[in-house]
Amino acid sequence: MVPAHRTFSRRLSLLLAACALLPAAFAFPESTASATLDSARARAIVQAVAAAIDELYVDPDAARRIAAEVRMRASAGAYDGARSATTLADRLTRDLQEIGHDRHLSVRREAGRAGTRPRIRRTVDGGPSPVGEAPAGGGGPIRVVRGHGRVDPAQAEASRRANYGVRAAERLDGNVGYLDVREFQPLPLARDTLAAAMAFLSNSDSMIVDLRECPGGTPDTVSFLASYFFGPERRELFTRYDRPSGETNVEYTVEDLPGKRLPSTDLWILVSPRTASAGESFAYLLQQFGRATVVGEVTAGAGHNNAMLPVGEDLVLSVSVGRPIHPKTGKGWEGEGVRPDVGVPAATALSAAHAAALKKLLPGASDERRRREIAWALERTGSASRAEPAVETLRAYAGRYGERHVAVEGSRLICRTAAGRERTLVPVGPDAFSWDEQTRATFGRDTAGRLTELVLERTDGTREKFPREAGLGNSGNGNSTKESR
């Protein structure tokens, strides 16, 4: 094996330089980007797609089978009726996935995206062909290029607006960190944003990484984020086999990682059937090392590494050229997906992981205040799954409690102070409500079951009691009593 001492992006730039020449059948039709497509041009594009799969697809036996079936369907006229590039792309994608059962096999129209995805370039007379183009036959060896091409300004701006794949970084109740990643965008773009998010979350007592809406991205960004959850010692993450070069390369944790590592912080990863490719890579990698608990539903099973190949008419072939191999399992997740440790509907995975994280933190709470924080956070987390109290039930609490006025507005129970500040009281138990992260509200009753007071208890142990005034809506005298324990 050839060790890789830096990130995956640096290795891939030279990965395939020694590959054998492609056959003449791999010649690309000259691009016209026309609005309509005649049968001859459609057949030429299909032949280029079949030849590329035959030569580059990660499994040579499957490559021959897929390419032969595509050629047979083309000979039978399956693509002659495609009168636009988009229609041809849809038909080819449908057939490729039906034949190959590989989520990475597809053809799509992607004008201007040459610089944002791994792609294949063939050299001509010792130099590269223009980005996004390919010579019409002949030429020198091919290579995979990642992140070193012309980036369409509109796509670069779209990536910026998407915050380079980071949707949210948030501190949840109980000091549980939450990171929502929608795509592992190329590391040169995403590095600073991911580092800033991890810096913000570095004081979390537990971490949740949400990949339920992550369809993929680049392996080097996966390695970068995963490195935050290991110590500084160099650790092998994956080996990757690449068919065009015939090489198997080793990937390691990132050594020059900005910010604080969290090697002992409990990690929970949320997944769904929409989690694919690089999203699955992150979950599988950390799960198999025993470093994370995966929560949700089985993922897509898109476990190959792909590259993008322009085939004319702004059409791009996504072809699987490599496979990751985990050092613990000796395999990946292609066709199987990542199976969660905690199987729950994806829609409830966040609340399930949050509750599980809090329960694991509770026994190790350092003092009584911390125990209250975690216990009350658990109550609030569980309140989402409880049936909402009937409005008539909530109206029973309405009234004036010293300087606090409780009223029902819509379906919510609201408490206001004399200064006009208000809180929504979230039901967490019989006569018990969450006021905020540090405060719990309880309504007291006498032996006859009549409401007598509102008690606000804080995590520092102090309690404040507000007696209920006779009748609803009375002004009250603003008196309260305080105590501590």
Summary of the structure (lengths in Angstrom):
residues: 485
radius of gyration: 29.1
end to end distance: 64.4
largest distance: 95.2
contacts: 1598
relative contact order: 0.11
helix: 30%
strand: 28%
